[in-house]
């Protein structure tokens, strides 16, 4: 009898746990990330997946099918923001070299991987997560070929828990010519040409190596390049000036690279036709910056996303620049600025959700609030793209509610209590 009782209790617990994985969110303004918005939205999640997203006034809902029902009282629901080209998890305190793991010695390092270096215990992660950034592309930096990035959720005990996609692509920093000026440095131009020729030779050798499925001797650098020629990996081209963009795109076409993404692209609007024809998305650096050239309008960086989008280019917004890791918490406000300068609001949201998911090859599982996708989303009392109203109240990855506490909130509360300001 005792054994039978134990089995019955165990089965009841299992049943209860299975039921508790289902939650229905009602009375929400749902921004799906694919352009759709439901003003009276309902969102259902079950076993970590989205099983319902719709306008609650148009469908009949069986609320008894969900173990928990949460009334969001007209709060906003967004898919988790995705930060591309980020050093989050690879850097902590810039003044302490031992906490920096985003760069390797050497120049051509396609075999260097960000994945095992990702630090889930970073104190930066909770501060970024508290503002809706739930996924990052941890990217090695420095050197000409800096290595392979990987995609992580901002939650987990270790990198094995957090990993979303392993070695999604290789990062190439294309050597750029000095900007034209009366005293142009011909020596530097010559070195740039030589460096570009070295890259071309390296890619041609890697392609030849790739054509041999069973080489007698393994070359770690060329092994890491294999995915570029069969579509398994993306080549991320880091360059800004018009001539450099054209040279980099043409080189990769000649060497047979299948998938490419342009990172930087300050002058990409000048070659929009080439990028559109080659189906190359553009990951813009932080648009909260001064103009790149003296003769540009002060608001040009703010207008650039709209200019590129109107040209048919898939645009992605990043927070690349000074203080990038900790500043990534403001990624949503960058999208808000793009919306204020010509981009439709929901299209601006796509630039930090679905568009980066598509560029990273993870759009089948995340990046928007759609049926069968992972329940990666957050709730905000106000517009999450507006710094005046954004206030994240809860967030979920894979349907699991996250702890949104962080050391900045703790310090704030500490001194609020000390000086009786609450």
N, C-alpha and C positions, 0 to 999 in steps of 0.2 A: 504493500500500500504506500509506503514512504517513497519508493522508487516511482510509482505511478503519479503520486502527488508532485514529486519533483519535475517529472516530465511535463505534466500539465502546466505548472507554474512557468517552466522554461519556455514552453510553446506560447503561453500568453504574453510573456515578455518579448519574445521575438515578434509576435503579431503587433504588439504595441509599438515596438521600435520601427517596424515597417510602416505602420500607419502614421507615425510622427514625422516621417520624411516628406509628408505632403502638406503644403501650405497654400492657401488662397489669399491673395492680396486684392482688396477691393477699394473702390472710390479713389482711384489714382489717376494722375495725368501721366500716361505712359508714352515715353519717347522711344520708339523701337530701334532707332539707329539706322533704319533703312529708308527713312523718309516718312514713315507712318507715325501718326500721333493719335492716341485715344484719350479723349477728354474725360470720359467716365470709364476708365479702363479697369480690367480685371486681369490679374496675372496668377497663373497656377503653376506650382512647381511640385514635382514628384520624383523622388530618388535622384535629386540633383539636376534634373532636366526640366525644361519648360514644357508643360503639357497643355497650357491654355494662355493665350494672350489675345484679348478682344475688347470691343466696346461693350461694357456691361449692360447698356440699355438696349442692345440689339439681340442679345442671346439669353436663353434660359440656363441658369447655372444650378447644378446639383451641389449645394454647399456641403451636404452630408458626405460627399466623396473625399473631403479634405479633413485632415485631423486638426488643423489649426486655421483660423480665419483672422486676418489682420486688416482692420479698417485704416487705410492710410490718410483719410480725411483730406483729400485733394492735394496731397504731396506729390512731388514729381518722381518718376522712376526712370532711370537711365541705364543702358548697358555700361559695363565698366569701361573706363577710358583706357586706351592702349598707348603707351609711350614707346616710340621707336628710337633707335640710335641713342640708347641711354647707358650711363655708367652706374645706375642704381644697382646695388648689390656687389659692385666691384670697387667702390671707393667709399670712404667714411669721413676721415678728417684729412683735408688737403695738406695740412702742416705736418702730418705724421706719415712718413713714407711707408711704414709697415702696414698701414690700413689701405694702401692704394694697390689695387691688383688689376688695373685696366690696361696695362701696357707691358710689352715684352721687349727685351733687347733684340737687335737685329732688324732687318728691313723687309724681307720677304718671308712672312710667317703664316701661311694659310693653315698650317697644322696647329696653331695656337687656338685653344678653345676657352670660351668664357664659361662654359657650363660648370666645370668642377670648382671654379673660383667664386661662384655666386654665394653670397653670404646672407642667408635668411635672417640672421640675428642683427642685421644692420638697424641702427636706430633711425635711419632716414626712412626706411620702408613704412613704418606705421604713420609717419607724418604725411607721406605721399598718399597712402591708402585712405587716410581720413578725408581726402578731397576727391575720392572717386576713381583714382588711378589704380586699377586692379591687375593690370598685365604690363610687363615691360620686355623689351628686347635688350637684353644685357649685351653690350657691344664692346669688344676690345678696341683700343685706340692706339694711335702712334704708328710710325712706320709706313711703308708703302702698301704692303698687304698686311693688315693688322691681325687677321685671324678670323675665326668663325664665331658668330653670335648665336645665342640661344634665347628662346622665349620662356618667360616664367610668370606664374601667378605670384602676387605679392602676399603669399600666405604659405606656411609649411614649416616643419621642423628643420628641414635641410633641403638642398637643391633637388634631391630625388623626389621629395614631396611636391615641390613647387614647379617642376619642369612641365612645360606645355609642348614645346617642340625643340628637339635636339639639333644643334648645328644647322639652323635654318638657312644660313648663307655666309659667304666670304666677303670681307670688306676691303675694297681697293681704293686707296687715296691717290688719285691720279695727279702726277706732278704738273703743277700749273705754271704757265709762263708768267713772267713779271708783267704787271699792268703797264700798258703803253704810256710813256711819258717822254719828254725831251731827252732825259739822261738815262734812257732804258739801258739796263745792264746786259750787255751782249754775252758776257761770261756766264751769267746766270741762265740766259736763254739757251746757251750751248749745253750746259749741264742738264737743263730740263729735257732737251731733245735726247740726250744720251740716256737719261733715266727712263724716258718713255720707250726707247728702243729696248732697254733691258726688260721692261715689263712685257713688251710684245714677244720677245724671245722666250721669256719664261712661260707665257701662255701657250705659245706654239709647242714648246717642249712638253708642257703638261698635257696638251691635247694628244700629242704623239704617244705619250705614256698611257693615256686613257684608252687609246685604240688597242692596247695590248692587255687583255683581261687577266693574264697570268704572267706578270713580269718575273724574271729570274731573281731580281733584287728589288726589294720594296723601297720606294722613295716616299718618305712621310709627307713631304711637301706636295708632291704630285698626287699622292693618294687622297689628300684632303681636297684637291681640286676636282676630283672625279665627278662629283655631283653637278658641277657647273655645265658640263657638256651633255648631260642626259636629262636635265630639267629637275634633278633632285634637290638642287640648292639654288639660291638666288645670288647673283653678284650685285653687291651694293657699291655703286660708283659714287665716290665722294669727290665732287668738283663743282665749281661755281661759274667760271667764265665761259663765254660762248664757244670759243675755239677749243677749249679743253673738253667741254661737253661733247662737241662734235667728234673730236679725236677719240675720246673714250668710247663713245657709242660705236663708231666705225670699227675700232679695234676689236671690240667684243663681237661684232657681227662677223668679222673675218675669221675669228678664231672659234666660232661656233658656240658661244655662250647662249644658253636657251632663255634664261629669265634674268631681267635686270631691273634695278630700282635706282633712281638718281637721288642722292642725298646731298643737300645743299641747294644747288640749282638757283643761285641768286639771279643769274641771267638766263634762266631756262625759258622765260617768256619770249626770248629772241629766237629760239629754235623749237617753238611749240609744235610746229609741223613735223619735225623729225621725231620728237618724243611721242607724239600722238601716233604716227605711222608705226613706230617700233613698239608701241604699247608699253611705254616706260612711265610708271608713276613717279611723282616728285615728292620727296620728304623735305619740306622747307625747314630751315632753322628757325629759332624763336623769332617771331615777327615783332615782339616787344623790344625793338632796337632802333638805333639811329639809322638814317639812310646809309646805303653802302657807298655812295659816291656824292661828291659835293654838289653836283648839279641836280640831284634828285629831290623831289618834293619830300617834305618831312613825314608825310603819311604814306609814302610809297610802300614800305614793308607791310603796312596794314592792308593795302589794296592788292598786293601781289597774289594772295590766294584766289581772289575773285577773278583777276586777270587770267590766271592759269586755268581755273575751272571753266571760264567762258571760252577758253581755247580748246576745250575738250580733254584736258589733262586731268588725270586722277591725282588729287592733291591730298597730302598727309601733313599734319602739323606736328612738330616736335618741339622740344624745349632746349635744343642744342645751343650751347653758349656758356658764358661764365656762370658758376654756381648751378650748373645744370642738374645735378642729382637732387639736391634738396629743393631747387626751384621747380622741379617737375610737378609739384603739388599744384602749380598754377596753370597746368595744361588746359584745363577747361576754360580758363579766362582768356587764353590765347585764341581758342575757338570763338569765344564771345566777341573778341575784337574783330576777327574775320567776318563775323556776322554783322557787325556794325559798319563794315566797310565793303558791302556789296554781295556777300554770300548769304543765301537763304539760311535761316536759323537751323533747320534740320539738316541741311547740307553741311553746315559748319560742324554739327555734331558728328556726321559721318566721317569727317576728316580726322577724328580722334577715336573712332570706334570701328565701323565696318571697313572703311578704306584701308587702315593699317592691318586689319585682320586679313583682308584679301591679299595685300602685299606680302604678308608673312605666311600665307597659306594655311591659316587657321580659321577661316571664315565659315567652314562647315560646322564648327563646334562653338564658336563664340564671335563677338563683335556686334551682335544685334540681338534683340529680343524676339526670337522666332521659335516655332514649335520644334522640339527635339534638341535644341541647342542647350549647352550648359547654362545653368542659372547663375550667370555672372552679372550682377547688377547692383545698383545702390539707390537709396531713397534720399531725396533732398527736400527740405521744407520749401525752398524757392528754386528759381532758375539756376541750375548748376553752372551755366556759362556766364553768369553775372556775379561778379565778386560782391555786389551789394546784397544779394539775396541768397547766395549759395550757402547751404547749411546741411551737410550730410548727416542723416540721423541713423542710418543703418546701411550695411553692405553685405553682400553674399558672394561667395565663390563656390561654384558647384552646389548651390543650395544651402551651404553652411554659413551661418551668420558669423561675421567677423567681429573681433574686438577692436573698436575704433579709438581706444585710448592710446596716447603717446606721451613722450616725455615733455613736449611743449604744453600739452593740456595740463599735465601734472604740475608743471611750474606755474602756469597761469592760476590754477586753483590754489596752489600753495600760498601765493602772495595775495590772492584775493582774500583768503582766510586770515592771513597775517595782519592785513590792514583793515579787516572788517568791511570789505567793499562789496560783499555779496548781499 
